[in-house]
Amino acid sequence: MNKSVKYYKKALKFYYDGNIDKALNYCNKSISFNMKNSAALSLKGLLLYFKGELKEARKIWEKNFKVNGDEVAKKYLVDSRADFEKMDIYDEAILKLQEMKISLAIKLLLHCKKSDFNCLNVNKKLIDCYLKKGEYDKITEVVNEFKIIDKKDIYVKNVEKELIKLGVKEKESNKEIIYKIAGGVVIVVLITTAAKYSMNFIKNTPGNEKSTVATAEKGDEGNKINKEENNKVGEDKANNEESNETEEANKYTSFPKEELDDNLQKENVDGLISILKKIDENSLSINDKMIYNKAQEYVEKNAVGYYLEKGKSFSNDENYEKALQEYEKGMKYFKKGVGYGENIVFELASLNIQLAMVDDVIKYCDMLDEYYSDSGYYEDTIYEAALFLKSRDITKAKEYAHKLKEVNPDSIYINDKLKEVLSE
């Protein structure tokens, strides 16, 4: 047995045992003896992913794909794009925890748990939150989940000791621990079997298997959808005009302070927008105007993220028409630097590629290029757009191919397919 394989097996053993730091150490040793050890590279990327080191994990997977042509590594790269958003949500959760807004911090952290990215840090902060609220049963659940990956963390071990002293948690038998680690074994088995199939760590990523580059045959279908969309636009315009007349007739006769407060408390952007439309701003007193402005500012700051989540939910259910509608609602509040702007532009670019909507693909890829060329979404989205447009708009396809080369000359996406676009 060569040393690379030997150290990789030790890395697996430490991973089984819940010792992530030693597992990483032996991954590095394995790779030092064989830079092309695909299994060791995949495992190292995965462990970094658990620790919240997204950029480093993606570099490892990018290397694995570039050097070994590893398809699982490529799938990790695609799936993990959605986790850049969770980095921002995690940072916001920490801020809310520091401000002692515990319930809001918990809500944000639970959102982060929709994927396994940064799961160790997320779970530690959840433990902090539940400790402050005295919700010990929930702490026990999170501690058990944490220990599947890392049993050596001193802080979590001390928390567990206190829970045992309080009688909230019993000491685990070896048999119980084995059962809880079973899920982790599945991960490792997939890695060790040459990674024929990709794990779906990103539980809320919309149908990646369906977001491959659209084929030329989809062009006719796309044109048909475009015509239907154009008809729909005309209908929507007429409906909007009727809606505006109705809203004018339904203006509030008195300021709806309680309704605004209730929807602000519930973070209901749809409700706030509906109420704000029916308020005659010019008739407000100074105090009412302050509340109105507060609600308006909340909508402008949070609408993009709100409609992004609604759109993702529909996209996950493969209801792409509704997803597009929600994303477009969010885009009404898009501006440079707005929260989740990068994410919603990416979702629209990616979904329109999937639906073969040529004009909208160009529209949102141009926005991605203008505002977010340094983002984690950029390279693979522009690559997919270039291939998609090759048979539809070769000038734009070549433009995107050139931009990709300019942004990152060493990109894994500068491959034979992209070179075919450039040679047209």
HELIX and SHEET records of a PDB file:
HELIX    1   1 LYS A    3  TYR A   16  1                                  14    
HELIX    2   2 ILE A   20  PHE A   33  1                                  14    
HELIX    3   3 SER A   38  PHE A   50  1                                  13    
HELIX    4   4 LEU A   54  ASN A   68  1                                  15    
HELIX    5   5 GLU A   71  ASP A   79  1                                   9    
HELIX    6   6 SER A   80  ALA A   82  5                                   3    
HELIX    7   7 ASP A   83  GLN A   98  1                                  16    
HELIX    8   8 ILE A  102  CYS A  112  1                                  11    
HELIX    9   9 CYS A  119  LYS A  133  1                                  15    
HELIX   10  10 TYR A  136  ILE A  149  1                                  14    
HELIX   11  11 ILE A  154  LYS A  165  1                                  12    
HELIX   12  12 ASN A  174  THR A  192  1                                  19    
HELIX   13  13 ASN A  208  LYS A  210  5                                   3    
HELIX   14  14 LYS A  218  ALA A  249  1                                  32    
HELIX   15  15 LYS A  257  GLN A  265  1                                   9    
HELIX   16  16 VAL A  269  LYS A  277  1                                   9    
HELIX   17  17 GLU A  281  SER A  283  5                                   3    
HELIX   18  18 ILE A  286  ASN A  316  1                                  31    
HELIX   19  19 TYR A  320  MET A  331  1                                  12    
HELIX   20  20 GLY A  341  GLN A  354  1                                  14    
HELIX   21  21 VAL A  358  TYR A  371  1                                  14    
HELIX   22  22 TYR A  378  LEU A  389  1                                  12    
HELIX   23  23 ILE A  394  VAL A  407  1                                  14    
HELIX   24  24 ASP A  416  SER A  423  1                                   8    
END                                                                             
